[in-house]
Structure formats: structure tokens, C-alpha cells
Amino acid sequence: MATVSITKVKPHEYLFIDRIKRKFNQTEYASRVGCTRHQYSEIELGSKYPNFWVKQFNFNYVEKCILLRRRKGWKQGQLANKLGITRTWLRLMETGGRNPARLIEYWSS
């Protein structure tokens, strides 16, 4: 099972998922938080921490699962193999087309 808890998502990872939800590219989002695109890219990857306050974002468990998959550097197909499902099924769970209980269970244990 997973070695990373679903509750241990880092603040810089919240920035990534918030940017994706708002459909901004890195340049647009960087201008909103007050830095350059290059600085924002480093913050989003976790190599540098922001020098501004990161507000607490309210994300659901599926969004946290996506963040944890991204943190591990796994593609959807790699996680799907670990879960014993197809990549398409995993994509549907991550986008809300299927019940994500199995995905949440994997990252919560």
C-alpha cells in the first residue's frame, strides 16, 4: 500500500492543484501571487518555498490523491497498474466519472 498519507500534502502542492482548477498557466498564476513564472515554477515543484503567505486551500480527497500521485512522479498508468485497473478507469476516478473509493483507500492506508 501507499507510504505517503493523504493528509500530508505540502503547501506548494496546493498551489499546483489550485492553478489547474482555475485553468491558469504558470505565467498567469505567478502574476497573481506576485512573482515571475520561473520563481513560481520552482515554488510549485517544491525546490523553493514561497516568500509569501500560502493560504489554506480546501481540497477534496480526490484532488489530494492526484497531488500524491504527482509527488511520487507516477503517471496515471503506473498507479492504475498498482491498483489493478486500467488507466482510463483511473482517469475517470480522478475526474469524477467513477466512484473514487478505491483510489482514496489506496492513499489513505
Secondary structure in CASP SS format (residue, H / E / C, confidence):
PFRMAT SS
TARGET T0000
AUTHOR 0000-0000-0000
METHOD secondary structure of the structure
MODEL  1
M C 1.00
A C 1.00
T C 1.00
V C 1.00
S C 1.00
I C 1.00
T C 1.00
K C 1.00
V C 1.00
K C 1.00
P H 1.00
H H 1.00
E H 1.00
Y H 1.00
L H 1.00
F H 1.00
I H 1.00
D H 1.00
R H 1.00
I H 1.00
K H 1.00
R C 1.00
K C 1.00
F C 1.00
N C 1.00
Q H 1.00
T H 1.00
E H 1.00
Y H 1.00
A H 1.00
S H 1.00
R H 1.00
V H 1.00
G C 1.00
C C 1.00
T C 1.00
R H 1.00
H H 1.00
Q H 1.00
Y H 1.00
S H 1.00
E H 1.00
I H 1.00
E H 1.00
L H 1.00
G C 1.00
S C 1.00
K C 1.00
Y C 1.00
P C 1.00
N C 1.00
F C 1.00
W C 1.00
V C 1.00
K C 1.00
Q C 1.00
F C 1.00
N C 1.00
F C 1.00
N C 1.00
Y H 1.00
V H 1.00
E H 1.00
K H 1.00
C H 1.00
I H 1.00
L H 1.00
L H 1.00
R H 1.00
R H 1.00
R H 1.00
K H 1.00
G C 1.00
W C 1.00
K C 1.00
Q H 1.00
G H 1.00
Q H 1.00
L H 1.00
A H 1.00
N H 1.00
K H 1.00
L H 1.00
G C 1.00
I C 1.00
T C 1.00
R H 1.00
T H 1.00
W H 1.00
L H 1.00
R H 1.00
L H 1.00
M H 1.00
E H 1.00
T H 1.00
G C 1.00
G C 1.00
R C 1.00
N C 1.00
P C 1.00
A H 1.00
R H 1.00
L H 1.00
I H 1.00
E H 1.00
Y H 1.00
W H 1.00
S H 1.00
S C 1.00
END
